[in-house]
Amino acid sequence: MESSVMVRGLQKSYKNKSVINGMDYEAGHGIHLIKGKNGSGKSTFLKLLCGIEGADYGTIEISGYCINKQPEMSKKQFGYMPADVDMFLHINPQKLFEIVCLAKQVPFDDKCSELVTALSLDEFTKSKFEDLSFGTKRKVFLVCALIGEPSVLLLDEPTNGLDEDSFAVLTKYISERQDSATILIVTHNDNLLSLNYKSITEL
């Protein structure tokens, strides 16, 4: 199986406290669970994969592109839904979608518009991000993650703040893409824990 995510010797510390120490990891198409106690480095691992944070040591490749040597190409390959929603507070969701499309060099097409509607976001696209509820912010970041149908999808506690209908949209998308994309999920949600995972990694 070809690996879409390949990690070798990954290390990350904060204030001399090791969070990830010499980690090797590979994942190909399918759904992959990242689990562990709070503070074990799960969210940090996803941030390292998408280049939001830099590793102290080690290499990361996304769909064959090294995130350090080929950052622009590697970042076009993935979608990322962070757990933290307190970002981009002074712009509206529509502007954020445009920024993501520009970074990925893809259009905001009919599939994206349908996703906005399915998540009941149409009335909020021109609202300032800081004025949105936690759940609405989470749905906006879910749309951002799915723009361009990425080959690698990184989801950090993706169900937090989602209502029942939005949860159904998320699980439908995951089920449809699991054979053609590499999906890494950090979650404590019992419903997502029942998915058909190709691998389970504990940090």
Legacy VTK file of the C-alpha trace (Angstrom):
# vtk DataFile Version 3.0
C-alpha trace
ASCII
DATASET POLYDATA
POINTS 203 float
0.000 0.000 0.000
1.399 3.405 -1.000
1.653 5.809 1.926
0.139 9.271 1.546
1.533 10.305 4.924
5.074 9.299 5.879
6.833 10.413 9.039
10.354 9.506 10.128
12.079 10.322 13.426
9.642 13.078 14.381
10.468 15.032 17.525
8.770 18.021 19.129
9.321 19.649 22.513
7.882 22.648 24.336
10.075 24.335 26.962
12.302 21.253 27.157
9.294 18.951 27.638
9.132 16.260 24.968
5.692 15.853 23.383
6.631 13.653 20.426
9.855 11.676 20.643
11.292 9.900 17.602
7.938 9.000 16.023
7.693 6.976 12.807
4.309 6.810 11.093
2.777 5.811 7.767
-0.788 5.940 6.455
-2.346 5.186 3.082
-5.911 5.423 1.803
-8.536 4.779 4.445
-9.512 6.083 7.871
-6.868 6.223 10.591
-7.474 6.976 14.270
-5.029 8.931 16.442
-5.866 8.452 20.120
-4.369 9.177 23.507
-4.827 11.046 26.753
-5.195 14.832 26.851
-1.779 16.398 26.397
-0.313 13.326 24.702
0.493 15.221 21.494
-2.418 14.298 19.204
-3.259 17.841 18.120
0.423 18.714 17.942
0.986 15.786 15.590
-1.678 17.070 13.179
-0.233 20.601 13.356
3.186 19.217 12.495
1.768 17.250 9.555
0.265 20.351 7.994
3.190 22.651 8.793
1.417 24.956 11.240
4.149 24.071 13.723
7.695 23.057 12.922
9.296 19.855 14.152
12.545 19.900 16.121
13.777 16.900 14.143
12.457 14.424 11.600
10.877 14.413 8.159
7.264 14.572 7.010
6.019 13.764 3.517
2.456 14.387 2.336
1.607 12.545 -0.907
5.315 12.342 -1.689
6.095 16.011 -0.989
8.377 16.989 1.887
6.702 19.736 3.924
10.049 21.464 4.536
11.514 21.253 1.031
8.255 21.467 -0.943
5.856 23.359 1.357
3.578 24.777 -1.341
3.041 21.426 -3.059
2.608 19.509 0.193
0.015 21.973 1.515
-2.087 21.612 -1.616
-2.535 17.921 -0.810
-4.345 18.163 2.517
-7.329 19.648 4.279
-7.129 20.444 7.992
-9.910 20.976 10.518
-8.345 22.352 13.731
-9.767 21.959 17.209
-9.058 25.635 17.898
-11.560 27.979 16.221
-10.251 31.310 17.569
-8.525 32.298 14.344
-9.317 34.702 11.495
-11.706 36.524 13.838
-11.916 39.754 11.843
-12.861 38.317 8.463
-16.011 36.526 7.333
-16.335 32.884 6.254
-16.625 33.790 2.566
-13.256 35.557 2.716
-11.741 32.578 4.521
-13.031 30.241 1.805
-11.403 32.486 -0.791
-8.086 32.403 1.076
-8.151 28.590 1.235
-9.056 28.308 -2.453
-6.202 30.639 -3.354
-3.723 28.648 -1.260
-4.846 25.364 -2.841
-5.262 26.956 -6.290
-8.739 25.473 -6.691
-12.116 27.140 -7.360
-14.956 27.407 -4.878
-17.097 25.112 -7.006
-20.652 23.755 -6.850
-19.582 20.979 -4.459
-18.337 23.599 -2.010
-21.546 25.604 -2.326
-23.602 22.466 -1.755
-21.544 21.729 1.354
-22.163 25.244 2.710
-25.897 24.703 2.212
-25.858 21.196 3.694
-24.192 22.592 6.825
-26.735 25.461 7.039
-24.049 28.115 6.626
-25.552 30.239 3.829
-26.828 32.949 6.149
-23.469 33.247 7.945
-20.993 33.565 5.061
-20.873 37.381 5.300
-20.873 37.538 9.114
-17.687 38.430 10.983
-16.064 35.250 12.270
-15.782 36.503 15.855
-19.585 36.904 15.991
-20.315 33.267 15.107
-21.142 30.528 17.609
-18.606 27.810 18.368
-20.571 25.236 16.364
-20.873 27.536 13.338
-17.133 28.253 13.422
-16.462 24.516 13.485
-18.652 24.025 10.422
-16.814 26.807 8.590
-13.481 25.084 9.267
-14.979 21.794 8.091
-15.831 23.412 4.755
-12.289 24.814 4.550
-10.848 21.346 5.183
-12.924 19.761 2.413
-12.294 22.404 -0.271
-10.665 20.831 -3.317
-11.357 17.242 -2.218
-7.892 16.819 -0.638
-6.010 13.541 -0.874
-5.107 13.801 2.831
-7.649 14.945 5.415
-6.615 15.857 8.977
-9.541 16.161 11.406
-8.944 17.241 15.014
-11.979 16.381 17.160
-14.193 17.031 14.121
-17.527 16.385 15.841
-17.068 18.969 18.611
-19.813 21.571 18.242
-21.562 19.849 15.337
-25.308 19.333 15.411
-26.881 16.048 14.327
-27.391 17.091 10.693
-23.830 18.363 10.346
-22.504 15.173 11.932
-24.378 13.216 9.259
-22.784 15.365 6.519
-19.328 14.687 7.978
-19.737 10.906 8.308
-21.225 10.658 4.805
-18.214 12.488 3.366
-15.762 10.280 5.273
-17.507 7.124 4.064
-17.481 8.318 0.452
-13.800 9.316 0.474
-12.228 6.512 2.520
-11.193 4.509 -0.563
-9.609 7.465 -2.374
-8.201 9.610 0.449
-6.109 9.264 3.593
-8.169 10.450 6.565
-6.569 10.965 9.975
-8.965 11.574 12.858
-8.349 12.624 16.449
-11.552 11.966 18.400
-13.122 10.905 21.666
-16.584 10.623 20.084
-17.953 7.111 20.527
-19.870 7.309 17.234
-16.691 8.021 15.262
-14.812 5.365 17.217
-17.021 2.798 15.461
-15.745 3.695 11.973
-13.816 1.109 9.975
-10.278 2.233 10.784
-7.324 0.961 8.780
-5.046 1.761 11.715
-5.215 2.990 15.299
-2.218 4.801 16.751
-1.910 5.763 20.405
0.303 8.676 21.441
LINES 1 204
203 0 1 2 3 4 5 6 7 8 9 10 11 12 13 14 15 16 17 18 19 20 21 22 23 24 25 26 27 28 29 30 31 32 33 34 35 36 37 38 39 40 41 42 43 44 45 46 47 48 49 50 51 52 53 54 55 56 57 58 59 60 61 62 63 64 65 66 67 68 69 70 71 72 73 74 75 76 77 78 79 80 81 82 83 84 85 86 87 88 89 90 91 92 93 94 95 96 97 98 99 100 101 102 103 104 105 106 107 108 109 110 111 112 113 114 115 116 117 118 119 120 121 122 123 124 125 126 127 128 129 130 131 132 133 134 135 136 137 138 139 140 141 142 143 144 145 146 147 148 149 150 151 152 153 154 155 156 157 158 159 160 161 162 163 164 165 166 167 168 169 170 171 172 173 174 175 176 177 178 179 180 181 182 183 184 185 186 187 188 189 190 191 192 193 194 195 196 197 198 199 200 201 202
